[in-house]
């Protein structure tokens, strides 16, 4: 008996169809185009939509829709051409109720990526969309607009995720997220990794460490080709920010760990930012005047229920304190006078002020602040003094105190910090003076573990827990994501995890669950 081998693309199609089964009616992709004639344009030898589709940055009347034409060698003659792509939006899963249609052009200068700001939509409802180029049609995606600014909303369900090193595991977390009933996926950094570690390799990056635009494009394309990641993008609308590995580990503003000449490094950063934009459903790309700058920090509202900020902890920060002259980036220090300098900032003073003003003026019940790392202290008490890791918030303690002090001084309630980066689940209390019981709790913190990236060893984590009573929960031995259920009366945070490393067939369980009550700062074991 002969067994036919499925192509990689067919495997991806089937995984995507399975993930979208709750959202798409039968035969959703079999409906004829509404107003856009299928077949006008190139005849593709290889499917150009192999990187899937995505939606992001929702507003009440619009959402960003994304795809990228991945042109293979069989269609190489098309690479130099400007190509027309049609984007269609429908009000129903069966694609029988067309809403709007856009025809856009794309070319090699943007890696044939497509960004459509789908406007004129109704608030707080799902839409279905697809792209067409010539004889090729993309998979169908499902997007959601945010509720109207004054709409009473009783629920917001978010999947919080971070740190997906392709080589260190499989994206099983995205498979489960794709099948969840969510309003939003919130990704807080390290979407790609530029680096490798042969010790923990389950599958391999293509190519070496990216430094040029084409190399970053290829790295993003490899991640985007993953069927489980594609399914999660197609099933849910995303909000996102970045951390360091989208460029290079531990970079701070214009400085990398190798002390590369700043102008040389900024050219690399410009390439990384351009590639990031080309592969994400974002409204804004790199600054047209200065390509090494790109605004990623943003604010969105979810009706009257919540405001959500996404912060940039890399582009504007001061260099790490007390740098090792032989290797830049973060390190653990015990005595470092620069940590007490009030002029140093993790976010940059302009972004700090923007956030402080937004928090103090927000009329919504919950203030959700998404940023890339852990805000609560994770230093360790040693015979020589307390340690601080200079790349995290412990390396910018005055900026942390300034932010939490502004929350306390303005009397802002229901502030929840959401983070990633540290490859462990954390639930913690946030005080102006960390771990000082005389300093009142002013905010709550939930940090998600990594999708795949390996966590800390248990010996070090035990020292961190013992030295930081503000930490109510910390586990770094499992991979996954965090499910947040935001309601007017409170927030439930469910840490969904699988064993390390994340396997293709990974099964998820609830590691722990915490609650945050409206009007009461701090986390409680549920």
Secondary structure, DSSP 8 states (H G I E B T S, - for coil): -------HHHHHHHHHHHHTTTTS-TTGGGS--SSS-TTSS---SS-TTTT-EEEEEEETTEEEEEEE----GGGGGGTTS-EEEEEEEESSTTS-SEEEEEEEEE-GGGTTEEEEEE-S--TT-EEEEEEEETTEE---EEEE----TT-----EEEEEE----GGG---HHHHHHHTS--SEEEE-S-SS-S---GGG-SS--SSS---SHHHHHHHHHHHHT-HHHHHHHHHSEEEE---STTTSTT-BTTB-TT---HHHHHHHHHHHHHHHHHTS--S--S-SS-TT-----EEEEETTTEEEEE--SSSS----SS-BTTB-S--EES--GGGG-TT--SS-HHHHHHHHHHHHH--SSEEEEE-SS--S----EETTEE-EETTSGGGGHHHHHHHHHHHHHHT---EEEEE-SSSSEEEEEEESSTT-TTS-EEEEEEE---SS-----HHHHHHHHHH-TTEEEEE-SEEEEEEEEEETTEEEEEEEEEESS--TT---EEEEEEEEETT--S-EE-
